[in-house]
Amino acid sequence: MSLIIRMAIFAMLWWVFTEGAPSSWWIGGVFVPLAAWLSVRMASPQNFSVKGICHFLPFFMWHSLQGGIDVALRALKPGVNIAPVMVTYPLRLPHGAPQIFMANVISLLPGTLAADLEESILVVHVLDGHRAYQSELARLEEKIAQIYNITLPLS
């Protein structure tokens, strides 16, 4: 079933990228199924929680809005009111998709940027080192663990 869904998605993407040109399907007819097959073979199986995703989305949107307002206020205030710092955060998430998702989500939230991910150590650039960034990162990691149905070890 996963292969059929992926083929449909890749075929739709091919159609969009080629602007629906029928003549492009002589290539797409070969590469769409091949790409779908490879994506199934290369992807590690993931166990997603719909409940975890439903809890994550409002969390992410609220923190994104809150962070965007914070960054905008800092930019509008006279004088520099930032204390940038590079921090290391030891991840409790398992290697692979959960850790990569965490690094990508951090980079989407204003005021933070994932700078490096090696082994289980995430290096994050934080705009304000005076904030409780460690607890914020731990809370984000817990939300991501819920998406993947992972029980995190105690830190």
C-alpha positions in Angstrom: 0.0 0.0 0.0 2.9 2.3 0.8 4.3 1.8 -2.6 1.0 2.8 -4.3 0.6 5.9 -2.2 4.2 7.0 -3.0 3.8 6.3 -6.7 0.7 8.5 -6.6 2.5 11.3 -4.8 5.6 11.1 -7.1 3.3 11.0 -10.2 1.5 14.1 -9.0 4.8 15.8 -8.4 6.1 14.8 -11.8 2.9 16.2 -13.4 3.4 19.5 -11.5 7.1 19.8 -12.3 6.5 19.1 -16.0 3.4 21.3 -16.1 1.3 18.4 -17.2 3.2 17.8 -20.5 2.1 14.4 -21.8 5.4 14.0 -23.7 7.3 13.9 -20.4 5.7 10.6 -19.3 8.0 8.5 -21.4 10.7 9.4 -18.8 8.3 9.8 -15.9 6.8 6.4 -16.5 10.2 4.9 -15.8 11.4 7.1 -13.0 8.2 7.6 -11.0 7.9 3.9 -10.1 11.7 3.6 -9.6 11.7 6.6 -7.2 8.7 5.1 -5.3 10.3 1.7 -5.0 13.6 3.2 -3.9 11.9 5.4 -1.3 10.1 2.4 0.2 13.4 0.4 0.3 15.5 3.2 1.8 13.0 4.5 4.3 13.1 3.0 7.8 9.7 2.0 9.1 8.2 4.6 11.4 5.4 4.3 13.9 3.6 7.7 13.9 1.0 8.7 16.5 -1.9 10.7 15.2 -2.5 11.9 18.8 1.2 13.0 19.0 0.9 14.9 15.7 -2.3 16.6 16.9 -0.5 17.7 20.1 2.6 18.8 18.3 0.9 21.1 15.7 -0.6 23.6 18.1 2.6 23.5 20.2 4.7 24.2 17.2 2.4 27.0 15.9 2.2 28.7 19.3 6.0 28.6 19.8 6.6 29.8 16.3 4.2 32.7 16.7 5.7 33.5 20.2 9.2 33.3 18.9 8.4 35.4 15.8 7.0 38.2 18.0 10.0 38.0 20.3 12.4 38.3 17.4 10.4 41.2 15.9 10.4 43.1 19.2 14.1 42.6 19.6 14.7 44.0 16.1 12.5 47.0 16.8 13.9 47.9 20.2 16.8 50.4 20.1 20.1 48.8 21.1 21.2 45.2 20.8 19.2 43.1 23.2 20.5 39.7 22.3 22.9 37.3 23.8 23.6 34.7 21.1 25.3 31.5 22.2 26.1 28.1 20.8 24.8 25.3 23.1 25.1 21.5 22.9 22.1 19.5 23.7 22.4 15.7 24.2 19.5 14.1 22.4 17.5 11.3 23.9 15.7 10.6 20.7 17.0 7.6 18.7 19.2 8.1 15.6 17.6 8.7 12.2 14.3 10.4 11.4 13.4 11.5 15.0 16.8 13.3 15.5 16.7 14.9 12.0 13.1 16.0 12.5 14.2 17.7 15.8 17.1 19.5 14.1 14.8 20.7 11.3 12.0 21.9 13.6 14.5 23.8 15.8 15.7 25.7 12.7 12.1 26.6 11.9 11.4 28.2 15.2 12.6 31.8 15.5 15.6 32.5 17.7 17.1 29.0 17.2 19.1 27.3 14.5 20.4 23.8 14.5 24.1 24.1 13.6 25.3 20.5 13.9 24.1 17.1 14.6 26.7 14.4 15.3 26.1 11.1 17.1 23.4 12.2 19.6 24.7 15.7 20.2 22.8 18.6 18.7 24.5 22.0 18.5 22.1 24.8 18.5 22.6 28.5 18.0 20.3 30.3 20.4 19.6 34.0 20.0 19.2 34.7 23.8 21.4 32.6 26.1 19.6 34.0 29.1 16.4 32.2 28.4 15.6 28.7 29.7 16.6 27.1 26.4 17.5 23.7 27.9 14.0 23.2 29.2 12.5 24.4 25.9 14.6 22.0 23.9 13.7 19.1 26.3 10.0 20.0 25.9 10.3 20.0 22.1 12.1 16.7 22.2 9.3 15.2 24.3 6.7 16.4 21.8 8.7 14.9 18.9 9.0 11.6 20.9 5.2 11.5 21.1 4.9 11.8 17.3 7.2 8.8 16.9 5.7 6.8 19.8 9.0 6.8 21.6 9.5 6.7 25.4 12.5 8.9 26.2 15.0 7.8 28.8 15.1 10.0 31.9 17.9 12.7 31.6 
